[in-house]
Amino acid sequence: MSVQFILSQTEQGVTQIILNRPDVLNSFNRSMLLSLRDAFEAAGRDPAVRAVLLTGTGRAFCAGQDLGEAMPTTDGAQLDLGDAVRESYNPLIRTIRSLEKPVICAVNGPAVGAGANLALACDIVFASSEASFVQAFSKIGLVPDSGGTFFLPRLVGLARATAMMMFAEKVSTAKAFEVGMIYQVCEPGVLMETAVGAARTLAAMPTRGLWLTKRGLNESFSNNLDTQLDLEEELQRLAGRTKDFTEGVTAFLEKRKPVFLGE
């Protein structure tokens, strides 16, 4: 994994993944995207990791695609944006949504384009009061990617999502909280403390149960009621077979705090 563009550290069951191109507002080039996906996959494989926290360095969370990489070269060659979405952005979003551990995002500054949609793909989003979200694609004749057309209308409704995307509106974190885009707004000085604390709380919870909850939410986007009820039956059966369920019930009956192992 490139330590130049992505930083990663693990402590108390939480892997922090940090976007690290502050000189260009953490905008993505291909190498950075591949490194980011590698970091998530490594966290997914590590049994010691039970939650992931994503954030950025500097004054921005992520400005989206580095447009310099998308411009034609001197020989006229141009990046095929469809290929870029298929090879880099789509696999990253799929990795986050299929990660069998909770993913928290701490949006420390502007989240623009693919950067905004990367944040929305995470399970729980905390944001600095000085941050903002912009679906900037229409300003350069593109369409939202990185799952934006999927997640945003489900979070805020079709009418708001359409306006945000077509007008490329800058959405404050206060507005994002009001319309249901994010979970919590924090003052800049306590954002990371709050997000890390939440990640550590999740890391001490029943990891398999959290994943089964996440799986249920993922599949609810396309299921009808009957299918979803059947899925809940299946997921509850699986959860009931975990060691953490046994520990949770035992601790309740013994009137003590449970010690979950994520199994």
C-alpha positions in Angstrom: 0.0 0.0 0.0 1.3 3.5 -0.9 2.1 5.4 2.3 2.2 8.6 0.1 -1.5 8.8 -0.7 -3.1 6.6 1.9 -2.2 6.3 5.6 -3.4 3.5 7.8 -3.1 2.7 11.5 -4.8 0.3 13.8 -5.4 0.7 17.5 -8.0 -0.8 19.9 -9.7 -2.8 17.1 -10.1 0.3 14.9 -8.3 0.8 11.6 -8.0 4.5 10.6 -7.7 5.0 6.9 -6.6 8.5 6.0 -6.7 10.2 2.6 -3.3 11.8 2.2 -2.9 14.2 -0.7 -3.6 17.4 1.1 -1.8 19.6 -1.4 -4.6 18.7 -3.9 -7.4 18.5 -1.4 -7.1 14.7 -1.3 -8.4 14.4 -4.9 -8.1 10.9 -6.4 -5.7 9.6 -8.9 -5.7 6.0 -9.9 -2.8 5.0 -7.6 -4.6 6.5 -4.6 -7.9 4.8 -5.4 -6.2 1.4 -5.7 -4.3 2.0 -2.4 -7.6 3.0 -0.7 -9.3 -0.2 -1.9 -6.3 -2.2 -0.7 -6.5 -0.6 2.7 -10.2 -1.5 3.1 -9.5 -5.0 1.9 -6.6 -5.4 4.4 -8.9 -4.2 7.2 -11.5 -6.7 6.2 -9.1 -9.6 6.3 -7.6 -8.7 9.7 -9.5 -10.4 12.5 -8.1 -7.9 15.0 -9.9 -5.1 13.1 -13.5 -4.7 14.1 -14.3 -1.3 12.8 -12.9 1.1 10.2 -12.7 4.9 10.3 -12.2 6.9 7.1 -11.0 10.5 7.1 -8.7 13.0 5.3 -5.6 15.1 6.1 -5.5 18.8 5.6 -8.4 21.2 5.1 -10.5 18.9 2.8 -12.0 15.5 3.1 -11.8 14.7 -0.6 -12.2 16.9 -3.8 -13.1 13.9 -6.0 -11.3 13.0 -9.1 -8.0 14.7 -9.9 -9.1 16.3 -13.1 -5.5 16.7 -14.3 -5.4 12.9 -14.7 -8.5 13.1 -16.9 -7.2 15.6 -19.3 -5.8 14.5 -22.8 -2.1 14.0 -22.9 0.2 15.7 -25.5 -0.3 12.8 -27.9 -4.1 13.2 -27.6 -4.7 10.1 -25.4 -7.5 10.6 -22.9 -8.7 8.7 -19.9 -11.8 6.8 -20.6 -14.0 7.8 -17.6 -16.2 4.8 -18.0 -13.2 2.6 -17.6 -12.0 4.6 -14.6 -15.4 4.1 -12.9 -15.5 0.4 -13.7 -11.9 -0.3 -12.6 -11.5 2.1 -9.6 -14.5 3.7 -8.2 -17.1 0.9 -8.5 -14.8 -1.7 -6.8 -14.1 0.7 -4.0 -17.7 1.4 -3.2 -18.5 -2.4 -3.5 -15.7 -3.1 -1.1 -17.0 -0.7 1.5 -20.6 -1.9 1.3 -19.6 -5.6 1.5 -17.0 -5.1 4.3 -18.1 -7.3 7.1 -17.3 -4.6 9.7 -18.8 -1.1 10.3 -17.3 1.8 8.4 -17.4 5.3 10.0 -16.6 8.4 8.0 -15.3 11.6 9.6 -15.7 14.3 7.0 -13.1 16.9 8.1 -13.7 19.4 5.3 -15.2 19.8 1.8 -16.4 16.5 0.2 -16.8 17.1 -3.5 -18.0 14.8 -6.3 -16.8 11.3 -5.8 -15.5 12.4 -2.4 -19.0 13.3 -1.3 -20.3 10.0 -2.5 -17.5 8.0 -0.9 -18.6 9.5 2.4 -22.2 8.6 1.8 -21.3 5.0 1.0 -20.0 4.5 4.5 -22.2 3.2 7.3 -22.2 6.2 9.6 -21.1 9.7 8.8 -19.8 12.4 11.2 -18.9 15.7 9.7 -17.2 18.9 10.9 -19.4 22.0 11.1 -16.9 23.6 8.6 -17.3 20.8 6.0 -19.7 20.7 3.1 -20.9 18.3 0.4 -21.1 19.2 -3.3 -22.3 17.0 -6.2 -20.1 18.9 -8.5 -20.4 16.6 -11.6 -22.8 18.8 -13.6 -20.4 21.7 -13.5 -18.1 19.9 -15.9 -20.7 18.0 -17.9 -20.5 14.6 -16.0 -22.9 12.5 -14.1 -22.6 11.5 -10.4 -20.8 8.2 -9.8 -19.4 6.3 -6.9 -22.9 5.3 -5.9 -24.2 8.8 -5.7 -27.3 8.2 -7.8 -28.0 5.2 -5.6 -27.4 6.5 -2.0 -28.3 10.2 -2.2 -32.0 9.8 -3.3 -32.4 7.1 -0.7 -31.1 9.4 2.0 -32.7 12.7 1.1 -35.5 11.8 -1.4 -35.6 12.0 -5.2 -36.6 15.7 -5.4 -33.7 17.0 -3.2 -31.2 14.6 -4.7 -32.1 15.7 -8.2 -31.7 19.4 -7.3 -28.5 18.8 -5.5 -27.0 17.0 -8.5 -28.3 19.2 -11.3 -27.6 22.6 -9.6 -24.3 21.2 -8.0 -25.5 22.9 -4.8 -23.0 23.3 -1.9 -24.7 21.6 1.1 -23.6 22.7 4.6 -23.2 20.0 7.2 -26.1 21.6 9.1 -28.3 21.2 6.0 -26.9 17.7 5.4 -27.9 16.7 9.0 -31.3 18.3 8.6 -32.2 16.3 5.5 -30.8 13.0 6.7 -27.5 12.8 4.7 -25.3 12.4 7.7 -25.5 11.1 11.3 -23.9 13.9 13.3 -22.3 17.4 13.1 -19.3 18.1 15.3 -17.2 21.1 15.9 -13.8 20.8 14.2 -11.9 20.4 17.4 -13.8 17.4 18.5 -14.6 15.6 15.2 -11.9 13.0 15.4 -12.4 12.4 19.1 -16.1 11.8 18.5 -15.6 9.6 15.5 -12.8 7.6 17.1 -14.9 7.1 20.2 -17.8 5.9 18.1 -15.6 3.5 16.1 -14.2 2.1 19.3 -17.7 1.5 20.6 -18.6 -0.4 17.5 -15.4 -2.3 17.7 -16.4 -3.7 21.1 -19.8 -4.7 19.9 -20.9 -8.0 18.3 -19.2 -7.7 14.9 -21.0 -10.5 13.2 -24.3 -9.1 14.3 -23.4 -5.7 13.0 -22.4 -7.2 9.6 -25.7 -9.1 9.4 -27.5 -5.8 10.1 -25.5 -4.1 7.4 -26.3 -7.0 5.0 -30.0 -6.6 5.8 -29.8 -2.9 5.1 -27.9 -3.5 1.8 -30.4 -5.9 0.5 -33.4 -3.9 1.6 -32.7 -1.4 -1.1 -34.0 -3.8 -3.7 -36.2 -6.3 -1.8 -40.0 -6.2 -1.5 -41.5 -6.7 2.0 -42.0 -10.4 1.8 -38.4 -11.0 0.5 -37.1 -8.7 3.3 -39.0 -10.5 6.0 -37.6 -13.8 4.7 -34.1 -12.3 4.8 -34.6 -11.1 8.4 -35.5 -14.6 9.3 -32.3 -15.9 7.7 -30.1 -13.2 9.3 -31.6 -13.7 12.7 -31.0 -17.4 12.5 -27.3 -16.7 11.7 -27.0 -14.1 14.5 -28.5 -16.6 17.0 -25.7 -19.0 16.2 -22.9 -16.6 17.1 -20.8 -16.8 20.2 -21.6 -13.1 20.8 -25.3 -13.8 21.1 -24.6 -16.5 23.7 -22.3 -14.0 25.5 -24.9 -11.2 25.3 -27.7 -13.3 26.8 -25.4 -14.8 29.5 -24.1 -11.4 30.5 -27.7 -10.1 30.7 -28.8 -12.9 32.9 -25.7 -12.5 35.1 -26.2 -8.8 35.3 -22.7 -7.9 34.0 -21.3 -6.1 31.0 -20.8 -8.5 28.0 -17.4 -9.1 26.5 -18.0 -9.6 22.8 -15.3 -11.2 20.6 -16.8 -10.5 17.2 -17.5 -14.1 16.6 
